[in-house]
Amino acid sequence: MAYNFASSGYHNFIRAGPNIDTDALRAETVKRIEAFDPRSWYDAPVETLLLGEALRAEGDRVATTTDAFGKENGRQVLAAASSVDRVIEHARSFRIAQVDQRSTVREIEDALFRGPLASELVANQAIDFHKQDGITEIEESVQALLVERQLNDALLADERAGKLTIGRQAAFVGCVSNFTNFLDLCRKILRNIELGVPVVVLSRSNTTQHMYRYFVRLAELMRQRDVDLGLCTYCSCSIAEQRRLLAACPGSPMYFTGSREVASMIKEVAPKLVASTGGPNTMVVGDRSLFSAEVAAAARASNLIEHKGQCTALRHLVLPGATEADIRAMYEDTQRVARVADSIRAKGFAAQLKGLAVPLAEGYSHLKLGGGAEAAVRHCGVHPPKDISEQWREVYLDVTAPPSLDAHFMGELTAWLNREQPISLAMNCNFAMALELFERTALVVYTVGRLSEGAPALTAQARPQDGECFGEFPPRRQLDSITTYPVIIPSSTPGYNSVYARSFLREHGAEPRERWAAPAGAAVWGPVLDTCASAEQRGYCRVLLEYLADAAQGPRRGCGARTALFGLQRPPLRGGVCCLRLENAAALAELAPHLVPFAATTAAEQLVVSAEPQLSVPSIPGIRMVMESHDAFRASEAQYWNVTRLPRERGVAASVPEFPLAAHFVSRLFPMGHVKSTLSDDVPFLEAFSGSPKWLRMAGESMSRRSRM
């Protein structure tokens, strides 16, 4: 159970981790950058590696690679179809006898992240992606990997106990350009192979050099330690060949971090895609009088972080009565540097590295600043923008400037946040306004600035290893077209392709209900069990109840320099009504597990079960039932925050197994994440936010039990 988000075991893994010598790492990184030979990425091109050896064939095509700003920086051999066929055959057939590779893989991981090779990771990323603060990524990786190792340990222990099965089909990895050392190398590659899950890493259309270089280094370390090189394959090929490769392995998971548009295209050929996708991160300033020099600096740093190449970078500022002079003043101290090494040497993370691409996107004004810096700004007036594009690696900002944040505007803003689904919301306002934003939305990262203490909130603040749990969720209504599950960090990556063992579920559900260590309130959730279609489903409902009884008890307290609360949450308290739509009699066979998370918790009042009139649907206490035709449902569908259709559509059934890990099943229904104060041990913050009804709790839980801190 400890691998399930917000469980007590999960919470026990959230502990302060070790620090590293960042000054020494910084100095070594700069040395590597200065000594880098640009010809090396031409002389040793990116190429397909299978079983540790390069694949070459007639029909290979040599292409040039580009860095994050479109500058040529090396060569790549795009594999011929015959070589991709060999990768397909390997991905379909390879299995390793000894699945527990933890000891050796963790030695390799320590060599990569805690030894001299760490500076190589940072330097290559800086050269290719122009990342300014890869040092912090390494430090946070060293801390976060300790949490995720323990989650993997718990997952493997339950597999050995016969409770679950870890899927060991080859896992495909689509690397991100920023944070690839943690998100891809640590989370998607090493966490998979240490449990015997083979991976196939796919090349990128840009910034593919630095992640190929760490793959080569990984293969070398595996060879030195006699780790089966069949566990790691690198496929350098065209997008068309990547799609053919994925389509040939429909049972394989694909892990991807990037845009929603790209994710939706990948899911066409990879039904088991598990994607992290961004959104327009927003900062709300409660009043223009609060837009002090400190808050302006927080907004500037949030917008410029990694030349706006970070997923939590600010894209949208809400500032009542904002003027062009306010925005110009905000950017006043923007720095532009000629080389990324200069920013690394100066311990920077938010310098501008190049000018804006022209022409600007329609509707944006060119704001020229001192020292050659510049920004593209769109003043949206009194309403949030209808359409907003990320403009990745460009300094773009949308500004919404209502006269005040009155009740009407707050309703408009929270509806916009739920539609656009940013990753992060920075709230530089009073607690009452911050609580309203928190309770009426369903984001993952919330930060409350403490302006009276000179500690404003940035959008770019989240340390998952401290309980500042992080995730890039799509809008809930778009979930099935983008990803199988929302991705929360920390988590066990192999867990996204794991299922409970049917034999375990049969045995677990066979025990008389009075012996279950289930929550109180059987009068509410008990009737749900009577709808179970199989012994396995009954056991799965028991697993869900046990998970919720543990995890849905209000927020958990994080650790670290900021005061964080994390946990399962209810849908938005306004406008967050959910619907289970039952289309035909087959839906009844899938109903019970979808009812349990609502019937057993404080979210019951937010569920409507809509069913065709001819269906015989059992009455569940506290759950609203509506018998209506398909046409009547379609006419009212837009009012719901989330709609789950049963029976599951073919595409959903192909991607989501019947009995996934409890937390992943629940994540398809409810929000999850964290809210934090910028201060440490912030008692007023804890008092204001820990008792919020937004936190998911078991039905009938008394207020006296609500804090578990």
C-alpha positions in Angstrom: 0.0 0.0 0.0 2.9 2.4 0.6 3.4 2.9 -3.2 -0.1 4.5 -3.3 -0.2 8.3 -3.1 -0.9 9.9 0.3 -1.1 6.6 2.1 0.6 6.4 5.5 3.4 4.4 4.1 3.9 6.9 1.3 4.0 9.7 3.9 6.7 7.9 5.8 9.0 8.0 2.8 8.8 11.8 2.7 11.9 12.7 4.6 14.7 15.2 4.3 17.4 14.0 1.9 21.2 14.5 1.6 22.7 17.6 0.1 25.5 17.7 -2.4 28.5 20.0 -2.9 26.8 22.3 -5.4 29.8 24.7 -5.6 32.1 21.9 -6.6 29.6 20.6 -9.1 29.1 24.0 -10.6 32.9 24.5 -11.0 33.3 21.1 -12.7 30.4 21.8 -14.9 31.8 25.1 -16.2 35.1 23.4 -16.8 33.4 20.7 -18.9 31.5 23.3 -20.9 34.7 25.4 -21.6 36.5 22.2 -22.7 33.7 20.9 -24.9 34.7 20.0 -28.5 31.8 20.8 -30.7 33.1 18.3 -33.3 32.6 15.4 -30.8 28.8 15.3 -31.5 29.5 15.0 -35.2 32.3 12.4 -34.9 30.2 10.2 -32.6 26.6 10.8 -34.0 23.4 9.8 -32.3 22.5 6.3 -33.4 20.4 3.3 -32.6 21.9 1.0 -29.9 20.5 -2.5 -29.4 22.2 -4.8 -26.8 24.9 -2.2 -26.4 25.9 -2.2 -30.1 25.2 0.3 -32.8 22.7 -0.8 -35.5 23.6 0.3 -39.0 21.8 -0.8 -42.2 21.3 0.1 -45.8 18.7 2.8 -45.8 20.0 4.7 -42.8 19.8 8.5 -43.2 22.2 10.9 -41.7 20.7 14.2 -40.4 22.0 17.1 -38.4 20.7 17.8 -34.9 19.7 21.1 -33.4 19.9 22.6 -29.9 17.0 24.3 -28.1 17.3 27.5 -30.1 17.4 25.7 -33.5 21.2 25.9 -34.0 22.9 22.9 -35.6 25.0 21.0 -33.1 25.8 17.5 -34.3 24.8 14.6 -36.4 22.2 11.8 -36.0 21.8 8.5 -37.9 18.1 7.9 -38.5 17.6 4.2 -38.5 16.3 2.4 -41.6 13.1 0.4 -41.4 15.0 -2.9 -41.1 16.8 -1.7 -38.0 13.5 -0.5 -36.5 12.1 -4.0 -37.2 14.9 -5.4 -35.0 14.0 -3.0 -32.2 10.3 -4.1 -32.5 11.3 -7.7 -32.3 13.5 -7.1 -29.3 10.8 -5.0 -27.5 8.2 -7.7 -28.1 10.3 -10.7 -27.0 12.9 -9.6 -24.4 12.4 -10.7 -20.9 15.0 -10.9 -18.1 15.1 -13.9 -15.8 16.3 -12.0 -12.7 13.9 -9.1 -12.4 15.4 -7.6 -9.2 18.3 -5.5 -10.5 18.1 -2.9 -7.7 21.5 -3.3 -6.1 23.5 -2.9 -9.3 21.3 -0.3 -10.9 21.4 1.9 -7.8 25.2 1.7 -7.9 25.1 3.0 -11.4 22.6 5.7 -10.4 25.0 6.8 -7.6 27.9 6.9 -10.1 25.8 9.1 -12.4 24.4 11.5 -9.9 26.8 11.6 -7.0 30.2 11.2 -8.7 32.3 13.0 -11.3 29.8 12.0 -14.0 27.2 14.4 -12.6 29.0 17.4 -14.1 28.9 15.7 -17.5 25.1 15.4 -17.2 24.8 19.0 -16.4 27.3 20.3 -18.9 25.8 18.3 -21.8 22.3 19.5 -20.9 23.5 23.1 -20.7 25.2 22.9 -24.1 22.2 21.3 -25.8 19.2 22.7 -24.0 20.9 25.9 -22.6 19.8 25.0 -19.1 21.1 27.5 -16.5 20.5 25.6 -13.3 21.1 21.9 -13.9 23.0 21.9 -10.6 19.7 22.2 -8.6 18.2 19.4 -10.8 21.0 17.1 -9.8 20.7 18.0 -6.1 17.0 17.5 -6.1 17.3 14.2 -8.1 19.7 12.9 -5.4 17.0 13.6 -2.8 13.9 12.5 -4.8 15.4 9.3 -6.0 15.6 8.1 -2.5 11.9 8.5 -2.1 11.1 6.7 -5.4 13.5 3.9 -4.7 11.4 3.1 -1.5 8.2 3.3 -3.5 9.7 0.7 -5.9 10.8 -1.4 -3.0 7.3 -1.5 -1.7 5.9 -2.4 -5.1 8.3 -5.3 -5.6 7.6 -6.5 -2.1 3.8 -6.8 -2.9 4.6 -8.5 -6.1 6.6 -11.1 -4.2 3.8 -11.5 -1.8 1.4 -12.4 -4.7 -0.7 -9.2 -4.4 0.1 -7.6 -7.7 1.9 -8.1 -11.0 4.4 -5.6 -12.4 4.0 -5.4 -16.2 7.3 -6.2 -17.9 6.5 -5.3 -21.4 9.1 -3.0 -22.8 8.5 0.6 -21.7 9.0 3.3 -24.2 10.5 6.6 -23.0 10.0 9.9 -24.8 12.5 12.2 -23.2 11.8 15.8 -22.2 14.5 18.4 -22.9 14.4 20.2 -19.5 14.7 18.1 -16.3 15.5 15.0 -18.4 18.2 13.9 -15.9 15.5 13.5 -13.2 12.3 12.9 -15.1 13.7 10.5 -17.7 17.0 9.1 -16.6 16.0 8.6 -12.9 12.2 8.1 -13.1 11.5 6.5 -16.4 14.7 4.6 -17.2 16.4 3.5 -14.0 13.3 3.0 -11.9 12.0 0.7 -14.6 15.1 -1.4 -15.3 15.9 -1.9 -11.6 12.6 -4.0 -11.4 13.4 -5.8 -14.6 11.3 -3.7 -17.0 13.2 -3.2 -20.3 13.1 0.3 -21.8 13.3 1.7 -25.3 14.4 5.3 -25.4 13.3 7.3 -28.4 15.3 10.1 -30.0 13.9 13.7 -30.2 13.5 16.0 -33.1 15.6 18.6 -31.2 17.9 18.6 -28.1 18.4 14.9 -28.6 22.2 15.1 -28.0 22.4 15.4 -24.3 20.0 12.6 -23.5 21.7 10.3 -26.0 25.0 11.0 -24.3 23.7 9.9 -20.9 22.3 6.8 -22.5 25.7 5.9 -23.9 27.2 6.5 -20.4 24.5 4.4 -18.8 25.2 1.5 -21.3 28.9 1.7 -20.4 28.2 1.5 -16.7 25.8 -1.4 -17.3 28.5 -3.3 -19.3 31.1 -2.7 -16.6 28.7 -4.2 -14.0 27.4 -7.1 -16.1 23.9 -5.8 -16.3 22.0 -7.3 -19.2 22.1 -4.6 -21.9 18.9 -6.0 -23.3 17.2 -3.9 -20.6 18.1 -0.6 -22.4 17.7 0.2 -26.1 18.1 3.5 -27.8 16.1 4.0 -31.1 17.2 6.9 -33.3 14.6 7.2 -36.1 12.1 9.4 -37.8 8.8 10.3 -36.2 7.0 8.1 -38.7 9.2 5.1 -37.7 8.6 5.9 -34.0 4.9 5.7 -34.6 5.3 2.4 -36.4 7.3 1.1 -33.5 4.8 2.1 -30.9 1.8 0.8 -32.9 3.6 -2.6 -33.2 3.8 -2.8 -29.4 0.3 -1.8 -28.1 0.7 -3.6 -24.8 3.7 -1.5 -23.9 3.5 1.6 -21.7 4.9 4.9 -23.1 6.1 7.5 -20.7 6.2 11.1 -22.1 6.6 14.6 -20.8 5.6 17.4 -23.2 2.6 19.3 -24.7 -1.0 18.1 -24.7 -1.0 18.3 -28.5 1.9 15.9 -28.9 0.6 13.6 -26.2 -2.8 13.3 -28.0 -1.0 12.3 -31.2 1.2 9.7 -29.4 -1.9 8.2 -27.8 -3.3 7.4 -31.3 -0.6 4.7 -31.6 0.3 4.1 -28.0 -2.9 3.4 -26.0 -1.0 2.9 -22.7 0.6 6.3 -22.9 1.3 7.9 -19.5 1.8 11.6 -20.2 2.7 14.6 -18.2 1.6 17.8 -19.9 1.8 21.4 -19.1 -0.6 24.4 -18.9 -0.5 28.2 -18.5 0.9 28.7 -15.1 -0.7 31.7 -13.3 0.1 34.2 -10.6 -2.7 36.0 -8.9 -1.9 39.3 -7.0 -4.8 40.2 -4.7 -4.6 44.0 -5.3 -2.3 46.4 -7.2 -1.1 47.8 -3.9 0.4 44.3 -3.2 2.5 44.4 -6.3 5.7 45.4 -4.4 9.2 45.2 -5.7 9.5 41.7 -4.1 6.3 40.4 -5.8 7.4 41.9 -9.1 10.7 40.2 -8.8 8.9 36.9 -8.0 6.8 37.3 -11.2 9.9 38.2 -13.3 11.8 35.2 -12.0 8.8 32.9 -12.5 8.4 34.1 -16.1 12.1 34.1 -17.1 13.1 30.8 -15.4 15.4 28.8 -17.8 14.5 31.4 -20.5 11.0 30.2 -20.0 12.0 26.6 -20.6 10.7 25.2 -17.3 7.3 23.6 -17.0 6.3 25.7 -14.0 7.3 29.0 -15.6 4.8 31.9 -15.3 2.6 32.4 -18.4 -0.3 34.4 -17.1 -0.4 37.2 -14.5 -3.6 38.4 -12.9 -3.0 41.9 -11.5 -5.9 44.3 -10.8 -5.6 47.6 -12.6 -2.2 46.6 -14.2 -0.6 49.2 -16.5 2.1 48.9 -19.0 4.3 50.8 -16.6 3.8 48.1 -14.0 4.9 45.4 -16.4 7.8 47.3 -17.6 8.9 47.9 -14.0 8.5 44.2 -13.3 11.1 43.3 -16.1 13.4 46.2 -15.1 16.2 44.0 -13.8 16.1 41.4 -16.5 19.6 40.2 -17.4 20.7 39.0 -20.8 23.8 36.9 -21.1 25.8 35.8 -24.1 26.5 32.2 -23.0 24.8 29.8 -20.7 28.1 29.2 -18.9 28.0 32.8 -17.8 24.7 32.3 -16.0 25.8 29.0 -14.5 29.0 30.6 -13.2 26.9 33.4 -11.7 24.5 31.0 -10.1 21.7 32.3 -12.3 18.6 30.6 -13.5 16.5 33.3 -15.1 18.7 35.2 -17.5 17.6 35.9 -21.0 19.8 34.0 -23.5 18.5 35.3 -26.9 16.1 37.8 -28.4 12.5 37.1 -29.3 11.7 35.3 -32.6 9.9 37.6 -35.0 7.2 38.2 -36.0 5.6 38.0 -32.6 2.5 36.0 -32.1 -0.7 37.9 -32.9 -1.8 40.3 -30.3 1.5 40.7 -28.4 3.5 43.9 -27.9 7.3 44.0 -28.1 8.6 45.3 -24.8 12.2 46.4 -25.2 14.2 46.4 -22.0 17.7 47.5 -21.0 20.8 45.5 -21.8 19.2 43.9 -24.9 16.5 42.0 -23.0 13.0 42.0 -24.3 9.6 40.4 -23.7 6.3 39.9 -25.6 3.3 41.0 -23.6 -0.4 40.8 -24.3 -2.8 42.9 -22.1 -6.0 40.9 -22.1 -8.2 43.5 -20.4 -10.5 42.5 -17.6 -11.0 38.9 -18.7 -8.6 35.9 -18.8 -7.4 35.1 -22.3 -9.6 32.9 -24.4 -6.7 31.3 -26.2 -3.2 31.0 -24.9 -0.2 29.2 -26.4 2.8 28.4 -24.3 5.4 29.9 -26.7 8.1 27.5 -25.3 11.6 29.1 -24.9 10.2 32.6 -25.6 9.6 35.3 -23.0 5.8 35.7 -23.4 3.4 36.9 -20.8 -0.4 37.5 -20.8 -1.7 40.0 -18.3 -5.3 40.1 -17.0 -6.2 43.3 -15.3 -9.7 43.5 -13.8 -10.6 46.5 -11.6 -10.7 44.2 -8.6 -10.9 40.5 -7.8 -14.6 40.7 -6.9 -16.9 37.7 -6.7 -17.9 37.8 -10.4 -14.2 37.9 -11.6 -13.2 35.1 -9.1 -15.9 32.9 -10.6 -14.6 33.7 -14.1 -11.0 33.1 -13.1 -11.6 29.8 -11.3 -13.6 28.5 -14.3 -10.7 29.5 -16.6 -8.2 27.7 -14.3 -10.3 24.5 -14.4 -10.6 24.8 -18.2 -6.9 25.5 -18.9 -5.5 23.4 -16.0 -2.2 25.1 -15.3 0.4 23.1 -13.3 1.0 25.8 -10.8 -0.9 28.7 -9.2 1.0 31.3 -7.2 -1.3 33.2 -4.9 0.1 36.5 -3.6 -3.0 37.5 -1.7 -4.7 37.0 1.7 -5.7 33.6 3.0 -9.4 34.1 2.3 -8.8 34.7 -1.4 -6.2 31.9 -1.6 -8.6 29.4 0.0 -11.3 30.4 -2.5 -8.9 29.7 -5.3 -7.7 26.4 -3.8 -11.2 25.1 -3.1 -12.8 26.1 -6.4 -10.1 24.6 -8.7 -8.3 21.3 -9.2 -4.6 22.1 -9.8 -1.6 20.2 -8.4 0.7 22.9 -7.3 -0.5 25.8 -5.1 1.8 28.3 -3.4 0.6 30.9 -0.9 2.9 34.0 -0.7 3.4 35.5 2.8 3.8 39.1 1.7 3.9 40.5 5.3 7.1 38.5 5.8 8.6 39.5 2.5 8.2 36.0 1.0 6.1 36.1 -2.2 5.0 33.1 -4.1 6.6 32.0 -7.4 5.0 29.6 -9.8 8.3 27.8 -10.1 8.4 26.3 -6.6 8.0 22.6 -6.0 10.2 20.0 -4.3 8.4 16.7 -4.6 10.8 15.0 -2.2 9.6 17.4 0.5 5.9 16.5 0.0 5.4 19.4 -2.5 4.0 16.7 -4.8 4.1 17.7 -8.4 2.2 16.7 -11.5 1.3 18.0 -15.0 -2.3 17.0 -15.4 -4.5 17.6 -18.4 -8.0 19.2 -18.0 -10.1 16.4 -16.5 -12.5 16.2 -19.5 -9.5 15.6 -21.8 -7.8 12.9 -19.7 -8.6 9.9 -21.9 -7.4 11.6 -25.1 -4.0 12.5 -23.5 -3.0 10.0 -20.9 -4.0 6.7 -19.1 -3.4 8.3 -15.7 -2.4 11.6 -14.3 1.3 11.4 -13.2 2.1 12.5 -9.7 5.6 12.8 -8.4 7.0 11.1 -6.3 5.6 7.8 -7.5 6.8 4.4 -8.7 7.0 4.5 -12.5 6.6 0.7 -12.9 3.4 1.1 -10.8 1.7 2.8 -13.7 1.8 -0.6 -15.6 1.0 -2.8 -12.6 -2.2 -4.6 -11.7 -3.5 -6.4 -8.6 -3.3 -10.2 -9.0 -6.7 -11.8 -9.6 -6.0 -14.6 -7.2 -5.2 -12.1 -4.5 -8.4 -10.1 -5.2 -10.6 -13.3 -5.1 -9.2 -14.2 -1.8 -9.3 -10.7 -0.4 -13.0 -10.3 -1.4 -14.1 -13.7 -0.2 -13.7 -12.9 3.5 -16.9 -12.0 5.3 -17.5 -8.2 5.3 -17.4 -8.1 9.1 -13.7 -9.1 9.0 -12.7 -6.4 6.7 -10.5 -3.6 8.1 -12.7 -1.2 6.2 -13.9 2.2 7.2 -17.0 2.9 9.2 -20.2 3.7 7.3 -21.0 0.3 5.8 -24.6 1.5 5.5 -23.3 3.9 2.8 -20.7 1.8 0.9 -22.1 -1.6 1.8 -24.9 -1.5 -0.9 -22.2 -0.7 -3.5 -20.6 -4.1 -2.9 -23.9 -5.8 -3.7 -23.5 -4.5 -7.3 -20.1 -6.2 -7.8 -20.0 -8.4 -10.9 -17.3 -10.8 -9.8 -15.3 -12.1 -6.8 -12.3 -10.2 -8.1 -14.2 -7.0 -8.4 -15.4 -7.4 -4.8 -11.8 -7.8 -3.7 -10.8 -4.7 -5.7 -13.5 -2.7 -4.0 -12.1 -3.8 -0.6 -8.7 -2.7 -1.8 -10.1 0.7 -2.7 -11.9 1.0 0.6 -8.7 0.2 2.5 -6.7 2.7 0.5 -9.2 5.4 1.1 -9.5 4.7 4.8 -5.8 5.3 5.0 -5.3 8.1 2.5 -8.5 10.1 2.6 -8.1 11.5 6.1 -7.3 15.1 5.2 -3.9 16.5 4.3 -0.5 15.1 5.1 2.3 17.4 6.3 5.4 17.7 4.2 8.9 18.5 5.3 11.5 21.0 4.1 12.0 24.8 4.2 8.4 25.6 3.2 5.2 24.5 5.0 3.4 22.0 2.7 0.2 20.0 2.9 -0.5 17.3 0.4 -3.1 14.6 -0.3 -6.2 13.5 -2.1 -8.7 16.3 -2.8 -12.3 16.6 -3.8 -13.3 18.0 -7.2 -13.8 21.8 -7.1 -16.3 22.7 -4.5 -18.1 24.9 -7.0 -18.7 23.6 -10.5 -17.1 20.3 -9.6 -20.0 17.9 -10.1 -19.0 14.6 -11.6 -21.1 12.2 -13.6 -21.1 8.4 -14.1 -23.0 7.9 -17.3 -24.4 4.4 -17.7 -25.2 3.8 -21.4 -26.5 0.2 -21.3 -26.8 -2.9 -19.2 -23.1 -3.8 -19.6 -22.3 -0.6 -17.6 -23.6 -2.3 -14.4 -20.8 -4.8 -14.5 -18.3 -1.9 -14.2 -20.2 0.3 -11.8 -19.1 -0.8 -8.3 -15.4 0.3 -8.3 -16.4 3.7 -9.7 -19.0 4.2 -7.0 -16.8 3.3 -4.0 -14.5 6.4 -4.0 -17.6 8.6 -3.9 -19.9 6.6 -1.7 -17.3 6.2 1.0 -16.1 9.8 1.1 -17.1 13.4 1.4 -17.2 13.6 -2.4 -20.5 11.7 -2.5 -22.6 14.9 -2.8 -20.6 15.8 -6.0 -21.6 12.7 -7.9 -24.6 12.2 -10.3 -25.3 8.8 -11.8 -27.0 9.3 -15.1 -28.6 6.1 -16.6 -30.7 5.1 -19.5 -34.4 4.8 -18.3 -34.6 1.1 -19.0 -31.7 0.2 -16.7 -32.3 -1.2 -13.2 -29.8 0.8 -11.1 -29.6 0.1 -7.4 -30.2 3.1 -5.1 -27.0 4.1 -3.1 -27.5 6.3 -0.1 -26.2 9.8 -0.7 -25.7 9.4 -4.4 -28.0 11.2 -6.8 -29.6 9.1 -9.6 -31.0 10.6 -12.8 -32.8 8.4 -15.3 -32.5 10.1 -18.7 -32.1 9.3 -22.3 -28.9 9.6 -24.2 -30.0 12.8 -25.9 -31.1 14.3 -22.5 -27.7 13.5 -21.1 -25.9 15.1 -24.0 -27.9 18.3 -23.5 -26.7 18.6 -19.9 -23.2 17.1 -20.2 -21.4 20.4 -20.3 -22.3 21.2 -16.7 -20.1 18.4 -15.3 -16.5 18.8 -14.3 -15.8 15.2 -15.2 -17.8 12.5 -17.0 -16.9 8.8 -16.8 -18.8 6.7 -19.3 -19.6 3.1 -18.6 -19.1 0.6 -20.1 -15.7 2.0 -20.9 -15.1 2.9 -24.5 -12.8 0.6 -26.5 -9.9 3.0 -26.3 -10.2 3.5 -22.6 -10.5 -0.3 -22.0 -7.4 -0.9 -24.0 -5.3 1.5 -21.9 -6.7 1.2 -18.4 -6.7 -2.3 -16.9 -9.6 -3.6 -14.9 -7.6 -3.6 -11.6 -4.9 -0.9 -11.5 -3.2 0.3 -8.4 -5.7 1.9 -6.1 -4.2 5.4 -6.2 -4.1 5.4 -10.0 -7.7 4.4 -10.2 -8.7 7.1 -7.8 -6.6 9.7 -9.6 -8.8 9.3 -12.7 -11.7 10.6 -10.5 -10.3 13.0 -8.0 -7.7 15.8 -7.9 -4.5 15.4 -5.9 -1.4 17.5 -5.1 -0.2 20.1 -2.6 -0.6 23.6 -1.2 2.2 25.3 0.6 3.2 28.5 2.3 6.5 30.2 1.4 7.4 30.2 5.1 8.6 27.3 7.3 6.5 26.0 10.2 3.7 28.5 9.2 1.1 27.9 11.9 -1.5 30.4 10.6 -1.3 28.8 7.2 -1.8 25.3 8.7 -4.7 26.5 10.7 -6.3 28.1 7.6 -5.7 25.3 5.1 -5.6 22.0 6.9 -9.3 22.0 7.8 -10.5 22.9 4.3 -13.4 20.8 3.1 -11.5 20.5 -0.2 -9.4 17.7 1.2 -10.9 14.3 0.6 -12.1 12.6 3.8 -14.1 9.5 4.7 -17.8 10.0 4.9 -18.9 11.0 8.4 -15.4 11.8 9.7 -15.5 14.2 12.6 -13.6 17.5 12.6 -11.5 16.3 15.5 -9.7 13.8 13.3 -9.1 16.0 10.4 -5.5 16.9 11.1 -2.8 14.3 10.7 0.2 16.5 11.0 
